[in-house]
Amino acid sequence: MENKRIEHIEDISTEEYTSYINCVFINLDLTDLVFYNIKFSKCSFINCKLDNTNFVSCVFYNCDFISNEYIENNWYNNYGKNLKFIGAFLPNFIKENTFYDMRVIQ
C-alpha cells in the first residue's frame, strides 16, 4: 500500500479514536496540538515541528520520526512498537520533553 502524504495542517484530525495508517506527515507545524487516543500505524513524521505537541494515550506501530524538532512536547501513557527516532534534534527530544508511562518496544 502506498503512503498517504499529509502536507497540510488542515488534513490532520486530532479527534479521539482517529487512525492513521501508512501516512507520511511531512514539513508540518504541529505546535500546540493534542493527539489523544489516536493510532498511528506504519507512519512517518519527517521535518515536522513538534513544539508543545502532546501525545496522550496514543498507539504507535512501526513509526519513524525523522529530522523533527522536539521542544517541550509531552508523551503520556503511550504505547509504541518498532519506533525509530532519527535526526539532529534528538538530544532535545530527551532533554526537553516529558515522558510518563510510555512503553517503547523494539
N, C-alpha and C positions, 0 to 999 in steps of 0.2 A: 504494500500500500504506500502510495506517495505521501510525503509530508505536506501538511497544510501550512503555508506561510502566513503568520499573523504579524502584520507590519503597521497596523493602525490601532490605537488605543480603543477606538470605537468597536473593534471586533472582539473585545475581551469582555466576558461576563464574570463578575465576582459573586453571582448568585449562588447560594448554598446548593450543594449537590451537582454542580456543573462538572462535566467530564471533558477533558482534553486528551485526545488520542492522536498520536503521530503529528503533533503540531510543532512548528518552529516559531518561537517568539523572537523576533529579530529587531534590534535597534529601537526598543520601546522604552519610554519613560514610565515606569511602574511606581513612581514615587507616591507614597501615602495610600496605596491600595491595600485592601484587606481581602485575602483569599481564605474563606472559611469553609471547611468541609468540602474541598474540591479535589478531584482525582486527576492526576497528570500521568499518562502512560506513554512511554516512548516519545517524550517531548524534549526539546532543546530550548534553552534560553541563551541567546547569543547577543553580546554587546548591549545588554539591557541595563537600565539604571534602576537598581533596587534600593532606593533610599527611603528609609522608614516604611518599607513594604512589610506586611505581616502575613505569614503563612500559619494558619491555625487549623489544627485537626485535618491536615491535608495528607494525601497519599501520593507518593512519587514512585513509579516503577520505570526502571531503565531510562532515566532522565540525565541529560547533560547540561551543565551550567558552564558556559564558555565565555571568557572575557567580559564578565559583567562587573558593574560597580556595586559594591555592597557597603552601604553606610547605614548603621543603626537599624537594620531590619531585624525582625523577630520571627523566630521559628518555634511555635508552641505546639506540643502534642502531635507531632507529625510522624509519619512512617515512611521510610524510603528504602528501596531495594535497588541495587546496582546503579548508584548515582556516581557521576563524575563531576568534579569541580576543577576547572582548568582556567588559568589566567593570571594576569599580573596583580589583580586586586585581592587575591586570596589571603594575604596577611591581614587585610582589613576585614575579611569575612569572619575570621576567628576573633579578632580583637574588638571589633565594634558592633558585635551582634549579640543577641540574647537567645540562648537555646534552653528550652525547657522540655523535658520528657520527649526528646527526639530520638528515634531509633533509625539508624542507617546501617543497612546490611549489605556488604559487598559480596 
